Amino acid sequence: MLVRYRASGLTQRAFCEQVGLPLSTLQWWLVRARRQALAVRPVTFTEIPVPMASPASTAAWAVEIETRTGVTVRLRDPLPPVALRTLLRGRRC
């Protein structure tokens, strides 16, 4: 039904009147589809070069930070607080 609605080019009200569907039902399905689309966002990784970072080693992570939004930052070597602040600034953490 959503595919038909989107292809129709009609307003929600006009489409519902045409097919005999309550407007609230169409709106409920549209909201549900929107929420599902947002919930299936792909996971992305971004490498952020940091000055003063040492070459990667094979040791375990020296620092691991998990933010309240689910972003995980792993560092092989500890960073000074100023460099860590620079790393996280502007990120949605």
PyMOL CGO cylinders between C-alpha atoms (Angstrom):
from pymol import cmd
from pymol.cgo import CYLINDER

trace = [
    CYLINDER, 0.00, 0.00, 0.00, 2.89, 2.37, 0.78, 0.3, 1, 1, 1, 1, 1, 1,
    CYLINDER, 2.89, 2.37, 0.78, 4.44, 1.69, -2.62, 0.3, 1, 1, 1, 1, 1, 1,
    CYLINDER, 4.44, 1.69, -2.62, 1.13, 2.51, -4.28, 0.3, 1, 1, 1, 1, 1, 1,
    CYLINDER, 1.13, 2.51, -4.28, 0.76, 5.69, -2.22, 0.3, 1, 1, 1, 1, 1, 1,
    CYLINDER, 0.76, 5.69, -2.22, 4.26, 6.92, -3.03, 0.3, 1, 1, 1, 1, 1, 1,
    CYLINDER, 4.26, 6.92, -3.03, 3.82, 6.18, -6.73, 0.3, 1, 1, 1, 1, 1, 1,
    CYLINDER, 3.82, 6.18, -6.73, 0.43, 7.89, -6.86, 0.3, 1, 1, 1, 1, 1, 1,
    CYLINDER, 0.43, 7.89, -6.86, 1.67, 11.45, -6.46, 0.3, 1, 1, 1, 1, 1, 1,
    CYLINDER, 1.67, 11.45, -6.46, -1.47, 12.19, -4.45, 0.3, 1, 1, 1, 1, 1, 1,
    CYLINDER, -1.47, 12.19, -4.45, -1.72, 13.77, -1.04, 0.3, 1, 1, 1, 1, 1, 1,
    CYLINDER, -1.72, 13.77, -1.04, -2.25, 11.37, 1.83, 0.3, 1, 1, 1, 1, 1, 1,
    CYLINDER, -2.25, 11.37, 1.83, -5.87, 12.42, 2.18, 0.3, 1, 1, 1, 1, 1, 1,
    CYLINDER, -5.87, 12.42, 2.18, -6.64, 12.11, -1.54, 0.3, 1, 1, 1, 1, 1, 1,
    CYLINDER, -6.64, 12.11, -1.54, -4.98, 8.69, -1.78, 0.3, 1, 1, 1, 1, 1, 1,
    CYLINDER, -4.98, 8.69, -1.78, -6.88, 7.38, 1.24, 0.3, 1, 1, 1, 1, 1, 1,
    CYLINDER, -6.88, 7.38, 1.24, -10.19, 8.62, -0.14, 0.3, 1, 1, 1, 1, 1, 1,
    CYLINDER, -10.19, 8.62, -0.14, -9.42, 6.99, -3.50, 0.3, 1, 1, 1, 1, 1, 1,
    CYLINDER, -9.42, 6.99, -3.50, -8.60, 3.55, -2.05, 0.3, 1, 1, 1, 1, 1, 1,
    CYLINDER, -8.60, 3.55, -2.05, -11.00, 3.63, 0.92, 0.3, 1, 1, 1, 1, 1, 1,
    CYLINDER, -11.00, 3.63, 0.92, -8.31, 3.57, 3.59, 0.3, 1, 1, 1, 1, 1, 1,
    CYLINDER, -8.31, 3.57, 3.59, -8.53, 5.56, 6.84, 0.3, 1, 1, 1, 1, 1, 1,
    CYLINDER, -8.53, 5.56, 6.84, -5.97, 8.42, 6.80, 0.3, 1, 1, 1, 1, 1, 1,
    CYLINDER, -5.97, 8.42, 6.80, -4.74, 7.44, 10.27, 0.3, 1, 1, 1, 1, 1, 1,
    CYLINDER, -4.74, 7.44, 10.27, -3.88, 3.93, 9.03, 0.3, 1, 1, 1, 1, 1, 1,
    CYLINDER, -3.88, 3.93, 9.03, -1.75, 5.26, 6.17, 0.3, 1, 1, 1, 1, 1, 1,
    CYLINDER, -1.75, 5.26, 6.17, -0.02, 7.70, 8.51, 0.3, 1, 1, 1, 1, 1, 1,
    CYLINDER, -0.02, 7.70, 8.51, 0.69, 4.93, 11.01, 0.3, 1, 1, 1, 1, 1, 1,
    CYLINDER, 0.69, 4.93, 11.01, 2.33, 2.80, 8.31, 0.3, 1, 1, 1, 1, 1, 1,
    CYLINDER, 2.33, 2.80, 8.31, 4.36, 5.78, 7.04, 0.3, 1, 1, 1, 1, 1, 1,
    CYLINDER, 4.36, 5.78, 7.04, 5.69, 6.48, 10.55, 0.3, 1, 1, 1, 1, 1, 1,
    CYLINDER, 5.69, 6.48, 10.55, 6.51, 2.81, 11.06, 0.3, 1, 1, 1, 1, 1, 1,
    CYLINDER, 6.51, 2.81, 11.06, 8.37, 2.63, 7.72, 0.3, 1, 1, 1, 1, 1, 1,
    CYLINDER, 8.37, 2.63, 7.72, 10.32, 5.80, 8.55, 0.3, 1, 1, 1, 1, 1, 1,
    CYLINDER, 10.32, 5.80, 8.55, 11.37, 4.41, 11.95, 0.3, 1, 1, 1, 1, 1, 1,
    CYLINDER, 11.37, 4.41, 11.95, 12.48, 1.13, 10.40, 0.3, 1, 1, 1, 1, 1, 1,
    CYLINDER, 12.48, 1.13, 10.40, 14.53, 2.97, 7.79, 0.3, 1, 1, 1, 1, 1, 1,
    CYLINDER, 14.53, 2.97, 7.79, 16.30, 4.96, 10.52, 0.3, 1, 1, 1, 1, 1, 1,
    CYLINDER, 16.30, 4.96, 10.52, 16.99, 1.86, 12.61, 0.3, 1, 1, 1, 1, 1, 1,
    CYLINDER, 16.99, 1.86, 12.61, 18.83, 0.11, 9.77, 0.3, 1, 1, 1, 1, 1, 1,
    CYLINDER, 18.83, 0.11, 9.77, 21.59, 2.67, 9.28, 0.3, 1, 1, 1, 1, 1, 1,
    CYLINDER, 21.59, 2.67, 9.28, 24.88, 1.07, 8.30, 0.3, 1, 1, 1, 1, 1, 1,
    CYLINDER, 24.88, 1.07, 8.30, 27.78, 1.16, 10.71, 0.3, 1, 1, 1, 1, 1, 1,
    CYLINDER, 27.78, 1.16, 10.71, 30.58, 3.39, 9.46, 0.3, 1, 1, 1, 1, 1, 1,
    CYLINDER, 30.58, 3.39, 9.46, 34.14, 3.76, 10.59, 0.3, 1, 1, 1, 1, 1, 1,
    CYLINDER, 34.14, 3.76, 10.59, 36.26, 6.84, 10.17, 0.3, 1, 1, 1, 1, 1, 1,
    CYLINDER, 36.26, 6.84, 10.17, 39.99, 6.99, 10.70, 0.3, 1, 1, 1, 1, 1, 1,
    CYLINDER, 39.99, 6.99, 10.70, 40.99, 10.23, 12.34, 0.3, 1, 1, 1, 1, 1, 1,
    CYLINDER, 40.99, 10.23, 12.34, 44.71, 10.96, 12.15, 0.3, 1, 1, 1, 1, 1, 1,
    CYLINDER, 44.71, 10.96, 12.15, 45.97, 12.47, 15.38, 0.3, 1, 1, 1, 1, 1, 1,
    CYLINDER, 45.97, 12.47, 15.38, 49.24, 14.36, 15.70, 0.3, 1, 1, 1, 1, 1, 1,
    CYLINDER, 49.24, 14.36, 15.70, 51.65, 12.80, 18.18, 0.3, 1, 1, 1, 1, 1, 1,
    CYLINDER, 51.65, 12.80, 18.18, 50.25, 9.31, 17.59, 0.3, 1, 1, 1, 1, 1, 1,
    CYLINDER, 50.25, 9.31, 17.59, 52.86, 6.60, 17.69, 0.3, 1, 1, 1, 1, 1, 1,
    CYLINDER, 52.86, 6.60, 17.69, 53.04, 3.80, 15.11, 0.3, 1, 1, 1, 1, 1, 1,
    CYLINDER, 53.04, 3.80, 15.11, 50.59, 0.96, 15.61, 0.3, 1, 1, 1, 1, 1, 1,
    CYLINDER, 50.59, 0.96, 15.61, 51.81, -1.88, 17.73, 0.3, 1, 1, 1, 1, 1, 1,
    CYLINDER, 51.81, -1.88, 17.73, 50.53, -5.42, 18.08, 0.3, 1, 1, 1, 1, 1, 1,
    CYLINDER, 50.53, -5.42, 18.08, 49.70, -4.97, 21.78, 0.3, 1, 1, 1, 1, 1, 1,
    CYLINDER, 49.70, -4.97, 21.78, 46.17, -4.79, 23.14, 0.3, 1, 1, 1, 1, 1, 1,
    CYLINDER, 46.17, -4.79, 23.14, 44.32, -1.47, 23.33, 0.3, 1, 1, 1, 1, 1, 1,
    CYLINDER, 44.32, -1.47, 23.33, 45.82, 0.94, 25.85, 0.3, 1, 1, 1, 1, 1, 1,
    CYLINDER, 45.82, 0.94, 25.85, 42.63, 3.02, 25.91, 0.3, 1, 1, 1, 1, 1, 1,
    CYLINDER, 42.63, 3.02, 25.91, 39.07, 2.15, 24.98, 0.3, 1, 1, 1, 1, 1, 1,
    CYLINDER, 39.07, 2.15, 24.98, 36.28, 4.69, 25.31, 0.3, 1, 1, 1, 1, 1, 1,
    CYLINDER, 36.28, 4.69, 25.31, 32.64, 3.89, 24.62, 0.3, 1, 1, 1, 1, 1, 1,
    CYLINDER, 32.64, 3.89, 24.62, 30.43, 6.96, 24.42, 0.3, 1, 1, 1, 1, 1, 1,
    CYLINDER, 30.43, 6.96, 24.42, 26.79, 7.21, 25.40, 0.3, 1, 1, 1, 1, 1, 1,
    CYLINDER, 26.79, 7.21, 25.40, 25.83, 7.19, 21.71, 0.3, 1, 1, 1, 1, 1, 1,
    CYLINDER, 25.83, 7.19, 21.71, 27.60, 3.88, 21.10, 0.3, 1, 1, 1, 1, 1, 1,
    CYLINDER, 27.60, 3.88, 21.10, 30.76, 5.25, 19.47, 0.3, 1, 1, 1, 1, 1, 1,
    CYLINDER, 30.76, 5.25, 19.47, 33.83, 3.26, 20.49, 0.3, 1, 1, 1, 1, 1, 1,
    CYLINDER, 33.83, 3.26, 20.49, 37.29, 4.83, 20.35, 0.3, 1, 1, 1, 1, 1, 1,
    CYLINDER, 37.29, 4.83, 20.35, 40.26, 2.47, 20.72, 0.3, 1, 1, 1, 1, 1, 1,
    CYLINDER, 40.26, 2.47, 20.72, 43.83, 3.64, 21.04, 0.3, 1, 1, 1, 1, 1, 1,
    CYLINDER, 43.83, 3.64, 21.04, 46.93, 1.47, 20.99, 0.3, 1, 1, 1, 1, 1, 1,
    CYLINDER, 46.93, 1.47, 20.99, 48.84, 4.07, 23.00, 0.3, 1, 1, 1, 1, 1, 1,
    CYLINDER, 48.84, 4.07, 23.00, 47.58, 6.56, 25.56, 0.3, 1, 1, 1, 1, 1, 1,
    CYLINDER, 47.58, 6.56, 25.56, 47.16, 10.13, 24.36, 0.3, 1, 1, 1, 1, 1, 1,
    CYLINDER, 47.16, 10.13, 24.36, 47.63, 13.30, 26.33, 0.3, 1, 1, 1, 1, 1, 1,
    CYLINDER, 47.63, 13.30, 26.33, 44.26, 14.82, 27.35, 0.3, 1, 1, 1, 1, 1, 1,
    CYLINDER, 44.26, 14.82, 27.35, 44.70, 17.71, 24.89, 0.3, 1, 1, 1, 1, 1, 1,
    CYLINDER, 44.70, 17.71, 24.89, 45.14, 15.31, 21.96, 0.3, 1, 1, 1, 1, 1, 1,
    CYLINDER, 45.14, 15.31, 21.96, 42.18, 13.20, 23.10, 0.3, 1, 1, 1, 1, 1, 1,
    CYLINDER, 42.18, 13.20, 23.10, 40.01, 16.31, 23.32, 0.3, 1, 1, 1, 1, 1, 1,
    CYLINDER, 40.01, 16.31, 23.32, 41.07, 17.23, 19.76, 0.3, 1, 1, 1, 1, 1, 1,
    CYLINDER, 41.07, 17.23, 19.76, 40.22, 13.72, 18.58, 0.3, 1, 1, 1, 1, 1, 1,
    CYLINDER, 40.22, 13.72, 18.58, 36.73, 13.77, 20.05, 0.3, 1, 1, 1, 1, 1, 1,
    CYLINDER, 36.73, 13.77, 20.05, 35.86, 17.41, 19.35, 0.3, 1, 1, 1, 1, 1, 1,
    CYLINDER, 35.86, 17.41, 19.35, 33.18, 17.76, 16.76, 0.3, 1, 1, 1, 1, 1, 1,
    CYLINDER, 33.18, 17.76, 16.76, 32.27, 14.07, 16.84, 0.3, 1, 1, 1, 1, 1, 1,
    CYLINDER, 32.27, 14.07, 16.84, 28.77, 13.07, 17.84, 0.3, 1, 1, 1, 1, 1, 1,
    CYLINDER, 28.77, 13.07, 17.84, 29.75, 11.25, 20.99, 0.3, 1, 1, 1, 1, 1, 1,
]
cmd.load_cgo(trace, "trace")
